[in-house]
Amino acid sequence: MAYRGFRLSAVWLLIAINLLLFIATAINQDLILFFGLQPASFFARPWTLVTNLFIHGGIWHILANMLTFYFFGSYLSRLIGVKKFLIVYFSGGILGNIFYLLLAPSPFSIAIGASGAIFALAGVLVVMMPNLRVLVYFIVPLPLWVVVLVFFVLWSFIPGVAWQAHLGGLVLGLVAGYFFRRRQRYYF
């Protein structure tokens, strides 16, 4: 969709949805319980397998996720195309959520956020372009594979972080990246 030179990309659309739902949950905290993924109530609310990807728990949570999503998502959608990008994003988020359902610390814990889907995007990029230079905190240039590994490990030890979703998304991304890279070799 384009309007006077501005093209609404899938990345910007997903960011807008995340921001709108962030505002909605700031106004009504009960929406977090309604849209968040909780193992104990999953069969009563199966839509949460997808809706939790659009819910964030605070300003720093959404800022970190959307900033990372913007950079990884913009790059990857141009690299593999919008359709494959969306498939990776949602499949990674869903697989991350399945990992969370299976490995949650408590059946009453709630997982929210797009991190599993974002780790899927990162996984694809790690396989396709492992030495791509990333400016960590806009200052320190490091290879992408180092950045993803370091942040995965760091985030895995913070209490309350759904590392299970990160792991599921990353696994899907690495596998998808392998197939995209194999197909890319045949075309170039």
OpenMM code with the backbone's topology and positions (N, CA, C; nanometers):
from openmm import Vec3, app, unit

residues = "MET ALA TYR ARG GLY PHE ARG LEU SER ALA VAL TRP LEU LEU ILE ALA ILE ASN LEU LEU LEU PHE ILE ALA THR ALA ILE ASN GLN ASP LEU ILE LEU PHE PHE GLY LEU GLN PRO ALA SER PHE PHE ALA ARG PRO TRP THR LEU VAL THR ASN LEU PHE ILE HIS GLY GLY ILE TRP HIS ILE LEU ALA ASN MET LEU THR PHE TYR PHE PHE GLY SER TYR LEU SER ARG LEU ILE GLY VAL LYS LYS PHE LEU ILE VAL TYR PHE SER GLY GLY ILE LEU GLY ASN ILE PHE TYR LEU LEU LEU ALA PRO SER PRO PHE SER ILE ALA ILE GLY ALA SER GLY ALA ILE PHE ALA LEU ALA GLY VAL LEU VAL VAL MET MET PRO ASN LEU ARG VAL LEU VAL TYR PHE ILE VAL PRO LEU PRO LEU TRP VAL VAL VAL LEU VAL PHE PHE VAL LEU TRP SER PHE ILE PRO GLY VAL ALA TRP GLN ALA HIS LEU GLY GLY LEU VAL LEU GLY LEU VAL ALA GLY TYR PHE PHE ARG ARG ARG GLN ARG TYR TYR PHE".split()
positions = [
    Vec3(0.0853, -0.1159, 0.0000),
    Vec3(0.0000, 0.0000, 0.0000),
    Vec3(0.0905, 0.1230, 0.0000),
    Vec3(0.0670, 0.2155, -0.0942),
    Vec3(0.1516, 0.3350, -0.1029),
    Vec3(0.0649, 0.4610, -0.0978),
    Vec3(0.1199, 0.5651, -0.0374),
    Vec3(0.0514, 0.6929, -0.0306),
    Vec3(0.1554, 0.8034, -0.0410),
    Vec3(0.1541, 0.8751, -0.1523),
    Vec3(0.2470, 0.9868, -0.1757),
    Vec3(0.3916, 0.9521, -0.1443),
    Vec3(0.4379, 0.8426, -0.2005),
    Vec3(0.5769, 0.8060, -0.1826),
    Vec3(0.6049, 0.7211, -0.0595),
    Vec3(0.5110, 0.7122, 0.0348),
    Vec3(0.5318, 0.6294, 0.1531),
    Vec3(0.4659, 0.4948, 0.1285),
    Vec3(0.5428, 0.3897, 0.1426),
    Vec3(0.4906, 0.2560, 0.1228),
    Vec3(0.4756, 0.1885, 0.2588),
    Vec3(0.3557, 0.1460, 0.2900),
    Vec3(0.3298, 0.0773, 0.4155),
    Vec3(0.3774, -0.0667, 0.4013),
    Vec3(0.4862, -0.0998, 0.4684),
    Vec3(0.5429, -0.2342, 0.4587),
    Vec3(0.4804, -0.3247, 0.5644),
    Vec3(0.5042, -0.4538, 0.5479),
    Vec3(0.4568, -0.5506, 0.6471),
    Vec3(0.5201, -0.5217, 0.7832),
    Vec3(0.6458, -0.4790, 0.7829),
    Vec3(0.7147, -0.4485, 0.9083),
    Vec3(0.6449, -0.3332, 0.9797),
    Vec3(0.6180, -0.2247, 0.9075),
    Vec3(0.5529, -0.1090, 0.9698),
    Vec3(0.4110, -0.1430, 1.0142),
    Vec3(0.3412, -0.2256, 0.9389),
    Vec3(0.2060, -0.2662, 0.9773),
    Vec3(0.2087, -0.3452, 1.1089),
    Vec3(0.3015, -0.4389, 1.1208),
    Vec3(0.3118, -0.5165, 1.2444),
    Vec3(0.3533, -0.4287, 1.3622),
    Vec3(0.4422, -0.3340, 1.3386),
    Vec3(0.4805, -0.2413, 1.4454),
    Vec3(0.3596, -0.1588, 1.4898),
    Vec3(0.2801, -0.1125, 1.3938),
    Vec3(0.1611, -0.0332, 1.4270),
    Vec3(0.0621, -0.1140, 1.5104),
    Vec3(0.0406, -0.2397, 1.4738),
    Vec3(-0.0500, -0.3256, 1.5503),
    Vec3(0.0024, -0.3433, 1.6927),
    Vec3(0.1332, -0.3680, 1.7052),
    Vec3(0.1938, -0.3823, 1.8379),
    Vec3(0.1751, -0.2563, 1.9213),
    Vec3(0.1962, -0.1404, 1.8612),
    Vec3(0.1815, -0.0145, 1.9345),
    Vec3(0.0370, 0.0105, 1.9758),
    Vec3(-0.0568, -0.0173, 1.8859),
    Vec3(-0.1986, 0.0006, 1.9203),
    Vec3(-0.2405, -0.0900, 2.0360),
    Vec3(-0.1969, -0.2145, 2.0309),
    Vec3(-0.2315, -0.3065, 2.1388),
    Vec3(-0.1568, -0.2731, 2.2671),
    Vec3(-0.0388, -0.2156, 2.2557),
    Vec3(0.0318, -0.1704, 2.3752),
    Vec3(-0.0471, -0.0595, 2.4443),
    Vec3(-0.0972, 0.0330, 2.3660),
    Vec3(-0.1790, 0.1411, 2.4219),
    Vec3(-0.3066, 0.0839, 2.4840),
    Vec3(-0.3696, -0.0110, 2.4130),
    Vec3(-0.4923, -0.0723, 2.4647),
    Vec3(-0.4677, -0.1440, 2.5967),
    Vec3(-0.3555, -0.2160, 2.6086),
    Vec3(-0.3275, -0.2871, 2.7335),
    Vec3(-0.2845, -0.1920, 2.8446),
    Vec3(-0.2287, -0.0773, 2.8077),
    Vec3(-0.1959, 0.0236, 2.9098),
    Vec3(-0.3238, 0.0818, 2.9686),
    Vec3(-0.4272, 0.0922, 2.8854),
    Vec3(-0.5562, 0.1439, 2.9306),
    Vec3(-0.6334, 0.0373, 3.0081),
    Vec3(-0.6293, -0.0860, 2.9598),
    Vec3(-0.7029, -0.1955, 3.0232),
    Vec3(-0.6095, -0.3149, 3.0420),
    Vec3(-0.5542, -0.3287, 3.1606),
    Vec3(-0.4584, -0.4359, 3.1919),
    Vec3(-0.5183, -0.5765, 3.1754),
    Vec3(-0.6500, -0.5884, 3.1841),
    Vec3(-0.7139, -0.7196, 3.1682),
    Vec3(-0.6899, -0.7791, 3.0305),
    Vec3(-0.6611, -0.6943, 2.9326),
    Vec3(-0.6338, -0.7433, 2.7975),
    Vec3(-0.5073, -0.8283, 2.7930),
    Vec3(-0.4128, -0.8010, 2.8827),
    Vec3(-0.2915, -0.8832, 2.8877),
    Vec3(-0.3283, -1.0274, 2.9226),
    Vec3(-0.4187, -1.0448, 3.0180),
    Vec3(-0.4634, -1.1791, 3.0548),
    Vec3(-0.5441, -1.2442, 2.9428),
    Vec3(-0.6209, -1.1630, 2.8698),
    Vec3(-0.7047, -1.2150, 2.7624),
    Vec3(-0.6215, -1.2570, 2.6410),
    Vec3(-0.5177, -1.1795, 2.6064),
    Vec3(-0.4375, -1.2062, 2.4873),
    Vec3(-0.3062, -1.2798, 2.5172),
    Vec3(-0.2614, -1.2813, 2.6425),
    Vec3(-0.1357, -1.3465, 2.6784),
    Vec3(-0.1493, -1.4981, 2.6794),
    Vec3(-0.0389, -1.5650, 2.6545),
    Vec3(-0.0363, -1.7119, 2.6479),
    Vec3(-0.0099, -1.7707, 2.7865),
    Vec3(-0.1073, -1.8454, 2.8358),
    Vec3(-0.0952, -1.9096, 2.9667),
    Vec3(-0.1238, -2.0586, 2.9495),
    Vec3(-0.0274, -2.1447, 2.9816),
    Vec3(-0.0495, -2.2885, 2.9617),
    Vec3(-0.1781, -2.3414, 3.0247),
    Vec3(-0.2108, -2.2976, 3.1461),
    Vec3(-0.3284, -2.3495, 3.2173),
    Vec3(-0.4591, -2.3174, 3.1447),
    Vec3(-0.4634, -2.2073, 3.0717),
    Vec3(-0.5890, -2.1695, 3.0056),
    Vec3(-0.5800, -2.1754, 2.8530),
    Vec3(-0.4769, -2.2410, 2.8023),
    Vec3(-0.4568, -2.2422, 2.6571),
    Vec3(-0.5749, -2.3038, 2.5813),
    Vec3(-0.6274, -2.4156, 2.6275),
    Vec3(-0.7358, -2.4811, 2.5532),
    Vec3(-0.8655, -2.4009, 2.5578),
    Vec3(-0.8809, -2.3174, 2.6574),
    Vec3(-0.9974, -2.2281, 2.6638),
    Vec3(-0.9754, -2.1039, 2.5779),
    Vec3(-0.8482, -2.0667, 2.5542),
    Vec3(-0.8146, -1.9468, 2.4755),
    Vec3(-0.7035, -1.9781, 2.3748),
    Vec3(-0.7319, -2.0633, 2.2749),
    Vec3(-0.6260, -2.1048, 2.1809),
    Vec3(-0.5713, -1.9908, 2.0945),
    Vec3(-0.6471, -1.8838, 2.0768),
    Vec3(-0.6004, -1.7712, 1.9961),
    Vec3(-0.4749, -1.7068, 2.0541),
    Vec3(-0.4498, -1.7309, 2.1824),
    Vec3(-0.3339, -1.6693, 2.2470),
    Vec3(-0.2015, -1.7206, 2.1911),
    Vec3(-0.2057, -1.8307, 2.1158),
    Vec3(-0.0854, -1.8814, 2.0495),
    Vec3(-0.0306, -1.7774, 1.9521),
    Vec3(-0.1178, -1.6902, 1.9011),
    Vec3(-0.0770, -1.5837, 1.8083),
    Vec3(-0.0896, -1.4459, 1.8728),
    Vec3(-0.1960, -1.4222, 1.9467),
    Vec3(-0.2198, -1.2862, 1.9978),
    Vec3(-0.1131, -1.2390, 2.0958),
    Vec3(-0.0503, -1.3316, 2.1674),
    Vec3(0.0515, -1.2885, 2.2633),
    Vec3(0.1715, -1.2238, 2.1948),
    Vec3(0.1885, -1.2487, 2.0653),
    Vec3(0.2988, -1.1886, 1.9899),
    Vec3(0.2829, -1.0373, 1.9777),
    Vec3(0.1642, -0.9878, 2.0033),
    Vec3(0.1353, -0.8449, 1.9875),
    Vec3(0.1193, -0.7717, 2.1211),
    Vec3(0.1451, -0.8404, 2.2303),
    Vec3(0.1255, -0.7826, 2.3639),
    Vec3(0.2619, -0.7679, 2.4315),
    Vec3(0.2844, -0.6517, 2.4920),
    Vec3(0.4119, -0.6260, 2.5604),
    Vec3(0.3860, -0.5715, 2.7003),
    Vec3(0.4807, -0.5996, 2.7903),
    Vec3(0.4594, -0.5706, 2.9310),
    Vec3(0.5074, -0.4370, 2.9828),
    Vec3(0.5645, -0.3554, 2.9011),
    Vec3(0.6126, -0.2259, 2.9476),
    Vec3(0.6795, -0.1514, 2.8340),
    Vec3(0.7095, -0.0261, 2.8601),
    Vec3(0.7662, 0.0587, 2.7550),
    Vec3(0.8996, 0.0054, 2.7053),
    Vec3(0.9864, -0.0435, 2.7960),
    Vec3(1.1167, -0.0940, 2.7523),
    Vec3(1.1028, -0.2239, 2.6751),
    Vec3(1.0045, -0.3039, 2.7131),
    Vec3(0.9798, -0.4302, 2.6436),
    Vec3(0.9415, -0.4038, 2.4979),
    Vec3(0.8444, -0.3156, 2.4767),
    Vec3(0.8005, -0.2895, 2.3401),
    Vec3(0.9055, -0.2126, 2.2606),
    Vec3(0.9748, -0.1189, 2.3231),
    Vec3(1.0784, -0.0442, 2.2506),
    Vec3(1.1909, -0.1355, 2.2035),
    Vec3(1.2400, -0.2208, 2.2926),
    Vec3(1.3485, -0.3130, 2.2545),
    Vec3(1.3032, -0.4086, 2.1443),
    Vec3(1.1840, -0.4652, 2.1606),
    Vec3(1.1352, -0.5598, 2.0594),
    Vec3(1.1092, -0.4926, 1.9250),
    Vec3(1.0461, -0.3770, 1.9256),
    Vec3(1.0123, -0.3129, 1.7985),
    Vec3(1.1356, -0.2561, 1.7285),
    Vec3(1.2311, -0.2077, 1.8024),
    Vec3(1.3545, -0.1585, 1.7414),
    Vec3(1.4310, -0.2737, 1.6764),
    Vec3(1.4452, -0.3831, 1.7487),
    Vec3(1.5120, -0.5019, 1.6933),
    Vec3(1.4332, -0.5564, 1.5752),
    Vec3(1.3026, -0.5629, 1.5900),
    Vec3(1.2169, -0.6119, 1.4821),
    Vec3(1.2300, -0.5244, 1.3582),
    Vec3(1.2339, -0.3941, 1.3759),
    Vec3(1.2457, -0.3044, 1.2613),
    Vec3(1.3730, -0.3337, 1.1819),
    Vec3(1.4860, -0.3430, 1.2504),
    Vec3(1.6124, -0.3640, 1.1788),
    Vec3(1.6206, -0.5028, 1.1166),
    Vec3(1.5919, -0.6067, 1.1933),
    Vec3(1.5971, -0.7421, 1.1377),
    Vec3(1.4882, -0.7636, 1.0333),
    Vec3(1.3669, -0.7194, 1.0651),
    Vec3(1.2539, -0.7409, 0.9748),
    Vec3(1.2678, -0.6678, 0.8436),
    Vec3(1.3106, -0.5433, 0.8475),
    Vec3(1.3280, -0.4662, 0.7232),
    Vec3(1.4318, -0.5312, 0.6336),
    Vec3(1.5414, -0.5724, 0.6934),
    Vec3(1.6493, -0.6339, 0.6158),
    Vec3(1.6048, -0.7678, 0.5579),
    Vec3(1.5460, -0.8522, 0.6422),
    Vec3(1.5080, -0.9860, 0.5976),
    Vec3(1.3947, -0.9828, 0.4957),
    Vec3(1.2983, -0.8940, 0.5114),
    Vec3(1.1872, -0.8897, 0.4149),
    Vec3(1.2367, -0.8504, 0.2760),
    Vec3(1.3389, -0.7672, 0.2697),
    Vec3(1.3981, -0.7336, 0.1390),
    Vec3(1.4805, -0.8499, 0.0844),
    Vec3(1.5416, -0.9261, 0.1732),
    Vec3(1.6290, -1.0357, 0.1328),
    Vec3(1.5512, -1.1558, 0.0793),
    Vec3(1.4420, -1.1941, 0.1472),
    Vec3(1.3695, -1.3157, 0.1077),
    Vec3(1.2296, -1.2887, 0.0541),
    Vec3(1.1837, -1.1663, 0.0639),
    Vec3(1.0488, -1.1329, 0.0179),
    Vec3(0.9501, -1.1293, 0.1334),
    Vec3(0.8442, -1.0533, 0.1139),
    Vec3(0.7470, -1.0298, 0.2214),
    Vec3(0.6736, -1.1575, 0.2608),
    Vec3(0.6340, -1.2382, 0.1640),
    Vec3(0.5576, -1.3595, 0.1956),
    Vec3(0.6395, -1.4546, 0.2832),
    Vec3(0.7632, -1.4823, 0.2446),
    Vec3(0.8477, -1.5716, 0.3246),
    Vec3(0.8803, -1.5089, 0.4597),
    Vec3(0.9010, -1.3792, 0.4600),
    Vec3(0.9272, -1.3081, 0.5853),
    Vec3(0.8118, -1.3278, 0.6829),
    Vec3(0.6887, -1.3094, 0.6371),
    Vec3(0.5717, -1.3250, 0.7247),
    Vec3(0.5562, -1.4696, 0.7713),
    Vec3(0.5853, -1.5636, 0.6831),
    Vec3(0.5777, -1.7053, 0.7221),
    Vec3(0.6788, -1.7344, 0.8333),
    Vec3(0.8018, -1.6849, 0.8172),
    Vec3(0.9045, -1.7059, 0.9202),
    Vec3(0.8636, -1.6377, 1.0504),
    Vec3(0.8168, -1.5150, 1.0404),
    Vec3(0.7802, -1.4390, 1.1603),
    Vec3(0.6729, -1.5112, 1.2417),
    Vec3(0.5627, -1.5455, 1.1774),
    Vec3(0.4529, -1.6078, 1.2506),
    Vec3(0.4837, -1.7530, 1.2879),
    Vec3(0.5494, -1.8273, 1.2016),
    Vec3(0.5862, -1.9655, 1.2349),
    Vec3(0.6841, -1.9681, 1.3517),
    Vec3(0.7807, -1.8766, 1.3504),
    Vec3(0.8765, -1.8685, 1.4610),
    Vec3(0.8093, -1.8311, 1.5911),
    Vec3(0.7170, -1.7358, 1.5840),
    Vec3(0.6436, -1.6970, 1.7040),
    Vec3(0.5583, -1.8107, 1.7577),
    Vec3(0.4926, -1.8824, 1.6686),
    Vec3(0.4070, -1.9944, 1.7106),
    Vec3(0.4908, -2.1092, 1.7664),
    Vec3(0.6014, -2.1431, 1.6991),
    Vec3(0.6857, -2.2504, 1.7520),
    Vec3(0.7450, -2.2096, 1.8871),
    Vec3(0.7845, -2.0844, 1.8992),
    Vec3(0.8326, -2.0356, 2.0278),
    Vec3(0.7265, -2.0508, 2.1353),
    Vec3(0.6034, -2.0228, 2.1003),
    Vec3(0.4935, -2.0369, 2.1966),
    Vec3(0.4666, -2.1829, 2.2322),
    Vec3(0.4839, -2.2716, 2.1355),
    Vec3(0.4689, -2.4147, 2.1647),
    Vec3(0.5788, -2.4594, 2.2610),
    Vec3(0.7013, -2.4129, 2.2378),
    Vec3(0.8100, -2.4428, 2.3321),
    Vec3(0.7740, -2.3906, 2.4711),
    Vec3(0.7152, -2.2713, 2.4753),
    Vec3(0.6767, -2.2149, 2.6046),
    Vec3(0.5699, -2.3007, 2.6720),
    Vec3(0.4699, -2.3427, 2.5963),
    Vec3(0.3646, -2.4275, 2.6536),
    Vec3(0.4228, -2.5563, 2.7117),
    Vec3(0.5207, -2.6126, 2.6426),
    Vec3(0.5790, -2.7391, 2.6869),
    Vec3(0.6780, -2.7229, 2.8028),
    Vec3(0.7449, -2.6078, 2.8106),
    Vec3(0.8540, -2.5900, 2.9070),
    Vec3(0.8318, -2.4761, 3.0066),
    Vec3(0.7110, -2.4266, 3.0165),
    Vec3(0.6825, -2.3128, 3.1046),
    Vec3(0.7169, -2.3457, 3.2494),
    Vec3(0.7666, -2.2468, 3.3221),
    Vec3(0.8019, -2.2702, 3.4626),
    Vec3(0.6809, -2.2993, 3.5510),
    Vec3(0.5642, -2.2528, 3.5090),
    Vec3(0.4405, -2.2744, 3.5840),
    Vec3(0.3245, -2.2727, 3.4848),
    Vec3(0.2230, -2.3550, 3.5066),
    Vec3(0.1084, -2.3514, 3.4154),
    Vec3(0.0308, -2.2200, 3.4225),
    Vec3(0.0577, -2.1401, 3.5263),
    Vec3(-0.0132, -2.0143, 3.5425),
    Vec3(0.0690, -1.8929, 3.5003),
    Vec3(0.1905, -1.9163, 3.4536),
    Vec3(0.2723, -1.8053, 3.4037),
    Vec3(0.2166, -1.7592, 3.2692),
    Vec3(0.2420, -1.6345, 3.2347),
    Vec3(0.1892, -1.5778, 3.1111),
    Vec3(0.3058, -1.5285, 3.0253),
    Vec3(0.3045, -1.5707, 2.8992),
    Vec3(0.4073, -1.5259, 2.8049),
    Vec3(0.3467, -1.4204, 2.7127),
    Vec3(0.4181, -1.3092, 2.7000),
    Vec3(0.3773, -1.2031, 2.6083),
    Vec3(0.5014, -1.1523, 2.5359),
    Vec3(0.4805, -1.0970, 2.4171),
    Vec3(0.5894, -1.0342, 2.3436),
    Vec3(0.6222, -1.1047, 2.2137),
    Vec3(0.6892, -1.0306, 2.1282),
    Vec3(0.7243, -1.0774, 1.9937),
    Vec3(0.8637, -1.1377, 1.9861),
    Vec3(0.9285, -1.1589, 2.0988),
    Vec3(1.0680, -1.2021, 2.0974),
    Vec3(1.0915, -1.3345, 2.0265),
    Vec3(1.0035, -1.4317, 2.0439),
    Vec3(1.0199, -1.5598, 1.9750),
    Vec3(1.0199, -1.5415, 1.8237),
    Vec3(0.9283, -1.4597, 1.7742),
    Vec3(0.9215, -1.4320, 1.6302),
    Vec3(1.0449, -1.3552, 1.5841),
    Vec3(1.0917, -1.2636, 1.6667),
    Vec3(1.2105, -1.1844, 1.6317),
    Vec3(1.3347, -1.2727, 1.6307),
    Vec3(1.3449, -1.3656, 1.7248),
    Vec3(1.4572, -1.4594, 1.7216),
    Vec3(1.4511, -1.5486, 1.5977),
    Vec3(1.3317, -1.5773, 1.5467),
    Vec3(1.3212, -1.6528, 1.4214),
    Vec3(1.3828, -1.5735, 1.3064),
    Vec3(1.3527, -1.4442, 1.2994),
    Vec3(1.4115, -1.3590, 1.1955),
    Vec3(1.5632, -1.3558, 1.2101),
    Vec3(1.6093, -1.3425, 1.3334),
    Vec3(1.7528, -1.3394, 1.3601),
    Vec3(1.8184, -1.4708, 1.3186),
    Vec3(1.7523, -1.5820, 1.3453),
    Vec3(1.8058, -1.7129, 1.3076),
    Vec3(1.8247, -1.7266, 1.1575),
    Vec3(1.7261, -1.6812, 1.0808),
    Vec3(1.7394, -1.6852, 0.9346),
    Vec3(1.8589, -1.6018, 0.8909),
    Vec3(1.8690, -1.4815, 0.9438),
    Vec3(1.9797, -1.3935, 0.9057),
    Vec3(2.1152, -1.4505, 0.9474),
    Vec3(2.1216, -1.5156, 1.0625),
    Vec3(2.2472, -1.5752, 1.1079),
    Vec3(2.2968, -1.6804, 1.0095),
    Vec3(2.2064, -1.7612, 0.9575),
    Vec3(2.2463, -1.8649, 0.8622),
    Vec3(2.2779, -1.8050, 0.7259),
    Vec3(2.1968, -1.7107, 0.6814),
    Vec3(2.2169, -1.6551, 0.5474),
    Vec3(2.3324, -1.5555, 0.5409),
    Vec3(2.3529, -1.4798, 0.6477),
    Vec3(2.4552, -1.3749, 0.6485),
    Vec3(2.5228, -1.3667, 0.7847),
    Vec3(2.5939, -1.4711, 0.8261),
    Vec3(2.6479, -1.4774, 0.9626),
    Vec3(2.7464, -1.3654, 0.9961),
    Vec3(2.8176, -1.3161, 0.8988),
    Vec3(2.9183, -1.2134, 0.9265),
    Vec3(2.8686, -1.0717, 0.9021),
    Vec3(2.7387, -1.0570, 0.8799),
    Vec3(2.6811, -0.9241, 0.8664),
    Vec3(2.7141, -0.8441, 0.9918),
    Vec3(2.7662, -0.7252, 0.9751),
    Vec3(2.8048, -0.6424, 1.0895),
    Vec3(2.6827, -0.5714, 1.1458),
    Vec3(2.6681, -0.5815, 1.2780),
    Vec3(2.5576, -0.5192, 1.3494),
    Vec3(2.6179, -0.4230, 1.4507),
    Vec3(2.5623, -0.3029, 1.4570),
    Vec3(2.6084, -0.2064, 1.5567),
    Vec3(2.5274, -0.2251, 1.6851),
    Vec3(2.5880, -0.2880, 1.7831),
    Vec3(2.5216, -0.3101, 1.9110),
    Vec3(2.5172, -0.1771, 1.9843),
    Vec3(2.3968, -0.1386, 2.0246),
    Vec3(2.3730, -0.0089, 2.0886),
    Vec3(2.4237, 0.1056, 2.0009),
    Vec3(2.4191, 0.0837, 1.8701),
    Vec3(2.4588, 0.1830, 1.7693),
    Vec3(2.6066, 0.2216, 1.7788),
    Vec3(2.6868, 0.1415, 1.8481),
    Vec3(2.8266, 0.1785, 1.8691),
    Vec3(2.9236, 0.0657, 1.8332),
    Vec3(2.9034, -0.0524, 1.8910),
    Vec3(2.9993, -0.1621, 1.8804),
    Vec3(2.9653, -0.2526, 1.7618),
    Vec3(3.0521, -0.2568, 1.6574),
    Vec3(3.0249, -0.3443, 1.5430),
    Vec3(3.0676, -0.4887, 1.5721),
    Vec3(2.9732, -0.5806, 1.5599),
    Vec3(3.0003, -0.7223, 1.5817),
    Vec3(2.9323, -0.8042, 1.4728),
    Vec3(2.9839, -0.9242, 1.4429),
    Vec3(2.9140, -1.0122, 1.3488),
    Vec3(2.7773, -1.0514, 1.4059),
    Vec3(2.6805, -1.0630, 1.3188),
    Vec3(2.5438, -1.0937, 1.3610),
    Vec3(2.5369, -1.2197, 1.4465),
    Vec3(2.6069, -1.3252, 1.4087),
    Vec3(2.5982, -1.4508, 1.4840),
    Vec3(2.6422, -1.4309, 1.6285),
    Vec3(2.7409, -1.3453, 1.6537),
    Vec3(2.7870, -1.3180, 1.7897),
    Vec3(2.6781, -1.2439, 1.8675),
    Vec3(2.6188, -1.1445, 1.8032),
    Vec3(2.5149, -1.0643, 1.8684),
    Vec3(2.3967, -1.1526, 1.9089),
    Vec3(2.3509, -1.2361, 1.8169),
    Vec3(2.2354, -1.3219, 1.8453),
    Vec3(2.2689, -1.4203, 1.9571),
    Vec3(2.3853, -1.4811, 1.9516),
    Vec3(2.4250, -1.5760, 2.0550),
    Vec3(2.4355, -1.5084, 2.1920),
    Vec3(2.5020, -1.3935, 2.1977),
    Vec3(2.5192, -1.3226, 2.3247),
    Vec3(2.3840, -1.2816, 2.3831),
    Vec3(2.2974, -1.2228, 2.3004),
    Vec3(2.1688, -1.1784, 2.3533),
    Vec3(2.0792, -1.2962, 2.3908),
    Vec3(2.0879, -1.4061, 2.3164),
    Vec3(2.0094, -1.5234, 2.3543),
    Vec3(2.0529, -1.5730, 2.4924),
    Vec3(2.1833, -1.5850, 2.5144),
    Vec3(2.2334, -1.6330, 2.6431),
    Vec3(2.1997, -1.5337, 2.7543),
    Vec3(2.2232, -1.4046, 2.7305),
    Vec3(2.1936, -1.3043, 2.8334),
    Vec3(2.0462, -1.3049, 2.8729),
    Vec3(1.9592, -1.3078, 2.7740),
    Vec3(1.8160, -1.3036, 2.8028),
    Vec3(1.7654, -1.4331, 2.8647),
    Vec3(1.8396, -1.5408, 2.8483),
    Vec3(1.7961, -1.6691, 2.9036),
    Vec3(1.8095, -1.6752, 3.0549),
    Vec3(1.8908, -1.5878, 3.1130),
    Vec3(1.9132, -1.5942, 3.2568),
    Vec3(1.8401, -1.4865, 3.3349),
    Vec3(1.7604, -1.4066, 3.2691),
    Vec3(1.6844, -1.3024, 3.3375),
    Vec3(1.5518, -1.3629, 3.3847),
    Vec3(1.5242, -1.3558, 3.5138),
    Vec3(1.3979, -1.4119, 3.5645),
    Vec3(1.2767, -1.3459, 3.4977),
    Vec3(1.1791, -1.4275, 3.4638),
    Vec3(1.0568, -1.3760, 3.4042),
    Vec3(1.0612, -1.3645, 3.2535),
    Vec3(1.1750, -1.3921, 3.1930),
    Vec3(1.1857, -1.3864, 3.0467),
    Vec3(1.1556, -1.5258, 2.9915),
    Vec3(1.0732, -1.5313, 2.8889),
    Vec3(1.0323, -1.6587, 2.8295),
    Vec3(1.1398, -1.7088, 2.7325),
    Vec3(1.2480, -1.7585, 2.7887),
    Vec3(1.3579, -1.8084, 2.7062),
    Vec3(1.3120, -1.9237, 2.6169),
    Vec3(1.2079, -1.9943, 2.6604),
    Vec3(1.1553, -2.1056, 2.5824),
    Vec3(1.1057, -2.0562, 2.4462),
    Vec3(1.0385, -1.9410, 2.4463),
    Vec3(0.9889, -1.8825, 2.3212),
    Vec3(1.1057, -1.8364, 2.2342),
    Vec3(1.2085, -1.7807, 2.2971),
    Vec3(1.3275, -1.7384, 2.2227),
    Vec3(1.3920, -1.8596, 2.1548),
    Vec3(1.4044, -1.9688, 2.2302),
    Vec3(1.4663, -2.0895, 2.1766),
    Vec3(1.3858, -2.1463, 2.0602),
    Vec3(1.2550, -2.1569, 2.0761),
    Vec3(1.1704, -2.2094, 1.9687),
    Vec3(1.1787, -2.1250, 1.8431),
    Vec3(1.1740, -1.9926, 1.8593),
    Vec3(1.1852, -1.9041, 1.7437),
    Vec3(1.3197, -1.9156, 1.6768),
    Vec3(1.4257, -1.9209, 1.7566),
    Vec3(1.5606, -1.9314, 1.7008),
    Vec3(1.5785, -2.0623, 1.6251),
    Vec3(1.5293, -2.1726, 1.6802),
    Vec3(1.5392, -2.3025, 1.6124),
    Vec3(1.4700, -2.2956, 1.4764),
    Vec3(1.3484, -2.2417, 1.4738),
    Vec3(1.2777, -2.2316, 1.3468),
    Vec3(1.3555, -2.1441, 1.2490),
    Vec3(1.4071, -2.0318, 1.2953),
    Vec3(1.4819, -1.9417, 1.2087),
    Vec3(1.6073, -2.0049, 1.1514),
    Vec3(1.6798, -2.0786, 1.2341),
    Vec3(1.8016, -2.1444, 1.1859),
    Vec3(1.7696, -2.2478, 1.0782),
    Vec3(1.6649, -2.3255, 1.0996),
    Vec3(1.6241, -2.4263, 1.0006),
    Vec3(1.5764, -2.3585, 0.8718),
    Vec3(1.4930, -2.2576, 0.8850),
    Vec3(1.4441, -2.1857, 0.7662),
    Vec3(1.5601, -2.1199, 0.6921),
    Vec3(1.6524, -2.0615, 0.7651),
    Vec3(1.7687, -1.9987, 0.7037),
    Vec3(1.8504, -2.0974, 0.6237),
    Vec3(1.8646, -2.2192, 0.6754),
    Vec3(1.9363, -2.3247, 0.6029),
    Vec3(1.8703, -2.3510, 0.4679),
    Vec3(1.7370, -2.3634, 0.4672),
    Vec3(1.6673, -2.3904, 0.3408),
    Vec3(1.6721, -2.2702, 0.2466),
    Vec3(1.6570, -2.1506, 0.2987),
    Vec3(1.6664, -2.0312, 0.2137),
    Vec3(1.8055, -2.0197, 0.1532),
    Vec3(1.9067, -2.0489, 0.2320),
    Vec3(2.0444, -2.0378, 0.1824),
    Vec3(2.0717, -2.1422, 0.0754),
    Vec3(2.0229, -2.2633, 0.0957),
    Vec3(2.0401, -2.3691, -0.0063),
    Vec3(1.9741, -2.3289, -0.1372),
    Vec3(1.8537, -2.2764, -0.1310),
    Vec3(1.7820, -2.2355, -0.2520),
    Vec3(1.8513, -2.1171, -0.3167),
    Vec3(1.9075, -2.0280, -0.2348),
    Vec3(1.9757, -1.9098, -0.2863),
    Vec3(2.0974, -1.9499, -0.3686),
    Vec3(2.1681, -2.0538, -0.3273),
    Vec3(2.2857, -2.0996, -0.4003),
    Vec3(2.2501, -2.1448, -0.5409),
    Vec3(2.1339, -2.2055, -0.5570),
    Vec3(2.0933, -2.2532, -0.6888),
    Vec3(2.0560, -2.1400, -0.7832),
    Vec3(2.0133, -2.0274, -0.7300),
    Vec3(1.9695, -1.9174, -0.8128),
    Vec3(2.0787, -1.8175, -0.8453),
    Vec3(2.1881, -1.8189, -0.7695),
    Vec3(2.2930, -1.7193, -0.7895),
    Vec3(2.4221, -1.7819, -0.8381),
] * unit.nanometer
topology = app.Topology()
chain = topology.addChain("A")
for resn in residues:
    res = topology.addResidue(resn, chain)
    for name in ("N", "CA", "C"):
        topology.addAtom(name, app.Element.getBySymbol(name[0]), res)
